[in-house]
Amino acid sequence: MQCFFVEFQCKLGQAYSVADEIANREIASEIYSVSGQFDLMAKFYIEDDVDIGRFIAERVHTVPGIERTHTILTFKAF
């Protein structure tokens, strides 16, 4: 399994609806409200043979209310 995080900057007033839609799609293992430049952060696990870029483009970027994302790839858990 591949693990990665995506930070979300949402359109004003849309953070809760974005979080709800991500949860409804059942594509993230965890979704957090965060402080700083971004409004939300979600943790994703996908199979090793799934392309992360395609997954994000097709399953994440299609969520209404997202203005910008930042993807963080992980390499090893300690």
N, C-alpha and C positions, 0 to 999 in steps of 0.2 A: 504494500500500500504506500502511496505517496501522501505526504502531509504537507499542507501549505496554509497560509493565512492570507486573507484579503481584508484590507482596510477600505472603508466606504465613506466617501463624502457625499452626502445626500442633498437634494434640493431642500430649501428651507421648509421646515415643517413636515418633511417626509420620512424622517428617520424611523419612526415607529411603523409606518406602512411598509417601508423597505424591509425592516427586520421581520415583520409578519409574513411578507411574501417569501422571503428566503426560508423561513421556518415552514411555511405551507408547502414549498417545493421539496422539502426534506433532502436538501443537498448539502447542508452544513451540519457538522457534529455539535458545534457550539456557536452562539452569536452573543456578542457583548456590545453594550453601549460604552463608548470610551471618550476620554477627554483629549484635547489637542486639535490637530489639523483635521482629523477624521471624526465621524460621528459613530461609526460602528466598526467592529472587527469580527470576522467569522473564521472558524477553523474548519478546514475541509480535508477529507480523506477520499482519495480516488484510487482505483486499481492501477498497478504499475504500467499497464499497456494503454492507459488513457492519456491523451495529450492534454496537458494542463492549459495551454493557450486556447485550444478549441473548447474545452470544458468551460473556461471562463467566458469566452465569447458567446457561446450558445446557451449556457445555463445560468450565468451570473449577470452578464451585461444586459440581458433582456429584462431584468427586473425594473419596473417603472420607478422613477424617483431617484435613481442613482445619477450623480453628476460626475464622479471621478472615483477610480479605484487605484489601489496600490497593492501589488501581490508580493508576498514574502515567501520564498521557498525555504524549506527546512532540509537539513542534511542528516542530523543525528540527534537522537534524544538521549539525555543524560539522566 
